[in-house]
Amino acid sequence: MSHGFYVSGILPNQYSRFCQASNIGTIGETTLNSIFQKYAPVVSQLVKESYETALLEEIASYEELQEGIDIVTDARHGTRKNSMYTDVVCLGARTHKVLRVETISKVDCTSAQKHELIGTERIYEYFKNLRDEYEVKIRVHCHDRNTSVNKFIRINGIDTESTNDTWHATKNIAKEIKTICSGPRYKEGQTWHPELSDKAASIKTHLYWAMKNCNKDPVKLKLSLLNIVEHYKNNHEHCSELSRCKTDSNYEPTKYLIKDPKAEMLLGRALMNTQVPYIMRIVLKLFKTFHHNTLIQNRRYLLGDGVLRIQSYLNHCQDYQSNYDDARKETFMAEMKDKITKGDVVLEDELKTMIHLVKTDEDVEMCIKMANHFQKVKYQLQQRYNFFFGPVFMRMLHHSKKADIAFKLMEDRKGMRNLLFHLTAVVIYMDLLYEGEKYEQVVKCYEELDRSQKYKHLPLRNHMTLTMAALYKMNSQQALEKATELVQATYHNSKRITSPRTRAYAAALALNQNNPDLALEILKLSVESDFVQSLNTALKIIALSRLDQVDAAMELLDKYHVQTSISYAKPSKIFPDCIEALSKMVDRNDDPQIKQTFTDTKMDLEKAQLINNVSIFDKLCDTILNSLPDNEHIQNLQDKRGRQVRDHHRY
């Protein structure tokens, strides 16, 4: 009974009343407290482990962690009014698993209306304390339009985007649309129309459907909403291919058709003037990063600007250089040379300035001399660094393409390494080595991190992705053995989860080394993200084909073939490597029926243009996240007051 009481969540007075009313007897308060003392530490430990596991799974669902994770929060009050207790729950936006629960009572605050704000503040404090351990930031915070939470995020959220969930954004749409659906007789045809009287609820349903299926495209969302008018006019040209009005030949409208131009005008104006602009703002805010990703330049870097933040560094350089003309820069550098010669202290702000004034090789050399002198003085005085120079200094070297210099500085164990070493700086450093085709040094750098007890509990996702990409480029049996060892070690480390792209590199390396069995084992380790799943599905087809597992390979091929009969906004294209591997498998199998099926499927895919013109092994080496906006686009960005906007990220 005591176990049932504790897991049920009912209050002690409710438990007592229930037992008295049912006459089943009760457990004494002393006994309950005794059992509680045994329960409490066990449950607390399980809760802590659950939080950690949920956070790691949420982290693993992101290709780029440096921008942060997305969270959803909401408050659950114990009673409808004047609640004594309130639970504020934080979920991961992708896994929908609980990352944190904060319980607020009237002991903390007598006003129940403020409980959600207090719980949100505690959740942010929790994530802030985790940053040293997991390097977790909050990129997007979605909540239920709580104005106090909006204000808190605006003031304290730093880089966090505050957004509202779709239900709260649209819950009043039926009420607002109702103003054009009914009204006084003398205003019929002016403010409302009988032909719209049955459409309020169905419009709200369509609004939810449109937001869910807009593929993060505000333009598509707007067109879908405006198509409501055409749908009710019985014009289904632009309706979804999956909707009943297009798939059912016997479809008949269940709502009044719009025939009067006045009704058409009222509905169209209502959609344009009320909900569409508001919903558009929400979608634009939620998917701002998505639209930045469409304004990209070709990059050779493995990691995108969301991790490297090179564009942020260049923006800061532009600010510094606008205050230093050639004459002032020359004077500044002369002063710094004089300081180094005399052994005077180089200030932090002076070193920051020099890092952002770098344009030539001579500037890079001067910057290194200043940094070296700065580090030596700090070491002699045994002073701590107030600013982490590693990331910004490494961005400067990365932008200048100084891989050899970066390697030399990082190998200076008793000098510059102490100034530069930082996990973010190491990611940039490894990417610079990868770009310079120094693959063995990339692997050695990760091995050194992996051996360190200090970083054993950290995910190191981007570091491992770079390492696996380097091993893939090395393409040897020794590289495959090392990749397998890393995947196995990570699989047994509860604090680390291999990213989908990491497993894709390992599987591709196994295929290149003619080991399809190992490739399949690697790909089975976890569920993939939508983007990398297409790559891993293609790799599975190649592996299965080489193993002559005909049924399994043809089953995966059918997933691509089904797209030839159904229209998709963004269909998945099969890679030519898969077609080649399947063709060889069919020839070896020598089954006429399978051969005919494969031939027909291949012809259908070619006719529907669903065969990619890029090899999977070339696609695998594309950037993970090309998020560098076009420079001209950045210059044209303006805020609401018309002021120029730049992407100022923290270091």
HUMOLIN-V371119 format. One line per field, one symbol per residue. ss: DSSP state (H for helix, E for strand, - for the rest). psi: psi as a letter, one per 30 degrees, with the letter a starting at -180 (. if undefined). burial: I if it has 24 or more other ideal C-beta (glycine too) atoms within 12 Angstrom, else O. A space follows every 50 residues. Layout:
# HUMOLIN-V371119
ss: ???
psi: ???
burial: ???
This chain:
# HUMOLIN-V371119
ss: -HHHHHHH---HHHHHHHHHHH------HHHHHHHHHHHHHHHHHHHHHH HHHHHHHHHH--------EEEEEEEEE-------EEEEEEEE-----EEE EEEEE------HHHHHHHHHHHHHHHHHHHHHHH---EEEEEE---HHHH HHHHHH----EEEE-HHHHH--HHHHHHHH----HHHE---E-HHH---H HHHHHHHHHHHH-----HHHHHHHHHHHHHHH-----------HHHH--- ----------HHHHHHHHHHHHHHHHHHHHHHHHHH-HHHHHH------- ----HHHH-HHHHHHHHHHHHH---HHHHHHHHHHHHHHHHH-----HHH HHHHHHH---HHHHHHHHHHHHHHHHHHHHH-------HHHHHHHHHHH- --HHHHHHHH-----HHHHH--HHHHHHHHHHHHH---HHHHHHHHHHHH H-HHH-----HHHHHHHHHHHHHH--HHHHHHHHHHHHHHHH-------H HHHHHHHHHHHH---HHHHHHHH------HHHHHHHHHHHHHHHHH---H HHHHHHHHHHHHHH---------E-HHHHHHHHHHHHHH--HHHHHHHHH HHHHHHH---E----HHHH-----------HHHHHH-E-----E------ -
psi: eeeeeefeglleeeeeeeeeefhgllkleeeeeeeefeeeeeeeeeeeee eeeeeeeeeffkejfefllklkllkjkelekhkekkkjkklkfefhlkfk kkkklfeekfjfffeeeeeeeeeeeeeeffefefhkljekjkahhjeeee eeeeeffcgkkklkleeffgfgeeeefffgflalefgkfeflkffgfgfe eeeeeeeeeeeegfhgjeeeeeeeeffeeeefggjgeglkfflffefjfg kkkflkkjfkfeeeeeeeeeeefdeeeeeeeeeeeegeeeeeffillkkf kekaffeeheeeeeeeeeeefffjleeeeeeeeeeeeeeeefglkkleee eeeeeffkeleeeeeeeeeeeeeeeeeeeefhklkfkjfeeeeeeeeeef hieeeeeeeffiegcfeeefkkeeeeeeeeeeeeeghieeeeeeeeeeee fkfegegkeheeeeeeeeeeeeeehleeeeeeeeeeeeeeefjffkkkle eeeeeeeeeeefghifeeeeeeffelklleefeeeeeeeeeeeeefghie eeeeeeefeeeffffkkkeilkkkkfeeeeeeeeeeeeehjeeeeeeeee eeeeeeeghgkkgkkefeefglkejigjlkeeeeffklafgglkklijll .
burial: OIOOIOOOOOOOOOIOOOOOOOOOOOOOOOOOOOOOOOOOOOOOOOOOOO IIOIIIIIIIIIIIIIIIIIIIIIIOIOOOOOIOIIIIIIIIIIIOIIII IIIIOOOOOOOIOIIIIIIIIIIIOIIOOIOOOIIIIIIIIIIIIIOIII OIIOOOIOIIIIIIIIOOIIOOIIOOIOIIIOOOOOOOOOOIIOIIIOII OIIIOIIIIIIOIIOIOIOIIIOIIIIIIOIIIOOOOOIIOOOOIOOOOO OOOOIOOIOOOOIIOIIIOIIOOIIIOIIIOIIIIIIIIOOIIOOIOOIO IIIIIIIIIIIIIIIIIOOIOOOOOOOOIOOIIOOIOOIIOOOOOIOIOI IIIIIIIIIOOOIIOIIIIIIIIIIIIIOOOOOOOOOOIIIIIIIIIIII OIIOIIIOIIOOOOOIIIIIIIIIIIIIIIIIIIIIOIIOIIIOIIIIII OOOOIOOIIIIIIIIIIIIIIIIIIOOOIIOIIIOIIOOIOOOOIIIIII IIIIIIIIIIIIIOIIOIIIOIIOIIOIIOIIOIIIIIIIIIIIIIIOII OOIIOIIIIIIOIIOOOOOOOIIIIIIIIOIIIOIIOOOOOOOIOOIIOO IIOOIOOOOIIIOOOIIOIIIIIIIIIIIOOOOIOOOOOOOOOOOIIOIO I
